[in-house]
């Protein structure tokens, strides 16, 4: 058994005491990842590092990981900034450890360029988007046998169906969202909708720079529908999902799987989803079965889809039930954590990534 260290950036929330609830009723179960890899690094470790460095925490964490490399057989990093930082550090170092990067984006210039320059030090990549996997292989030349594809996860116990009066619909999230189209689609309807965010992250005018953060109010279109805006705490968000007959994820054009977290949370709650059909968001929704795709930036098509599901509650409930069943089969938290571990161990043992199906525990067993 390999000794694998997992490094990830949890942000400031990692410094707070977390409620551990195996039932998933009161809190999410992120500790499951901790139990699959030993030990776990995150930003909270930096609190004990006495330094005057003004370097970003992800860079400092990468240096700390590299300094402890001899304690482990391999290192798994989760997230673009941390993964790229450790890739650069290891490429410049004389001594390396197998580095397996978990990443979901490869096309952005600020990710693509460092990968072209320093990606040779990566042992393997684990990703959850088939479109980005193809780009990494076909455009960046990374060997396909070292790119493992796993299905994204959702905490299916925390986000689970629960009884509530469905008196609203909702839209959640900030990444590459198209809320102006949503508000146009809501105009003239009686639908109540809550948009659970206070900003959007959309492409920067200068492509090399990271996405820019824009307050929702600056791009919203005046509507006569009952639309409210505001972020929700975790338990409040779950209650909002429960009250919603369906969830809408309007997206701007993108080749990344933007919105996947919200889609899976809603589906785990037993809710159908309506989503913009972008080039990158193709791995979760079964059109007409668990959700509905609509053209990007088309308020008329979006309005028709919303009114259709709202006026046909039995159809919406049946679609939501199929969505929940799909999550239970493919996207559970435990399955994701196990598949990531299995992919990491397969890469270290020299077993190539399957090229024609999703990586799973059974697909990565050694041949008889």
C-alpha positions, 0 to 999 in steps of 0.5 A, a space after each residue: 500500500 502506497 503512502 499518499 499525501 493529499 494537499 488541498 486548499 480549503 480556505 479560511 473555513 478550514 481554520 474553524 472547528 468543523 462539525 462532524 456528522 456522519 449522518 449528513 443531517 447537520 453538516 457536510 462530510 468533507 472529512 471523508 477525503 481526509 480518511 482516504 489519504 494520510 495525512 492531509 495538508 490544507 491551509 490551516 497548517 500555515 497558521 503554525 508556520 512562522 514566516 514573514 513571507 507575503 507569498 500566496 498561501 497556495 505557493 507557501 503550501 506547495 513549498 511546505 509539501 515539497 520539503 516533506 516529500 521524503 515522508 511519502 511515496 506520492 503526493 496528490 494535489 487538488 486545485 489548479 493553483 496549488 497543483 501548478 505551484 507544486 508542478 513548478 517547484 518539482 520541475 526545478 528541484 533535483 529530487 521529486 516525488 510522483 505528483 498526481 494533480 486533480 484539476 478540472 480546467 486546462 484551457 485557460 491561458 493562466 493554466 495552459 501556459 504553466 502546464 506547457 512549460 512545467 507539466 513534464 514533472 506531473 506523474 498523472 492527472 485526475 479530472 472529472 470533465 470529459 471535455 477538458 480531458 480531451 483538451 489536455 490530451 489532444 491540445 497539450 499533448 499529455 499522455 492519455 494513459 496518465 489522465 484518469 477520468 472520475 465522476 464528480 461528487 456530491 454529498 448525497 446524505 447532506 443533500 437528500 430529498 426532504 418534504 417541503 412546500 414547493 413555492 419557489 424556484 432557485 438559481 445558485 452559484 457564481 462561476 460563469 453564470 448568465 443571470 441577465 438571461 435568467 431575469 429576462 426569462 422570468 419577466 412577465 411570469 408569476 414565478 418566484 425565484 431566489 438567486 443564491 449569490 451576490 456576484 458572478 465570475 465571468 471571463 476577464 477582458 484580458 484572457 491571461 488574467 483570472 476571471 473577474 468578479 462582478 456584483 449581480 446587481 450591475 448586470 441584472 435586468 429589471 423584471 416584474 417577477 418576484 426575484 430575490 438575490 442573496 447568498 445562503 448559509 449551507 443549511 439555508 441553501 439546502 432548505 432553498 433547494 427543498 422548497 424549489 420545484 426545480 433549479 436553474 443553472 444559466 451559463 455563459 459560453 464555456 468549455 469547462 463544466 461550470 455549474 456541476 456542483 450546483 447541478 449535483 446538489 439539486 439532483 441529489 435533493 431530488 430536483 430536476 435541473 434546467 441548464 444552458 447547453 455549453 460545450 463543457 457542461 455535458 457529463 451530468 444531465 440526461 436531457 429530458 430524463 433528469 433535466 432540460 438543456 436550453 440554448 445559451 443566452 436564449 431567454 425565450 427557450 429558458 422561459 418555456 422550459 421553466 413554465 413547462 416544469 412549473 405547470 407540470 409538477 408530476 413531470 418535474 417530480 418524476 424527473 427529480 426522482 430519476 435525478 436522485 437515482 442517477 446521483 446514487 448510482 454515479 456521484 456519491 461522495 464515497 464513490 468519488 473518494 474511492 475512485 480518486 484513491 484507486 486512480 492514484 494507486 493505478 497510476 503508481 502501479 503503471 496501470 493505464 487510465 481507461 480511455 473509453 469509460 469513466 474510471 471506477 474501482 472495478 475498472 482499475 482492478 488488476 487484470 486476472 
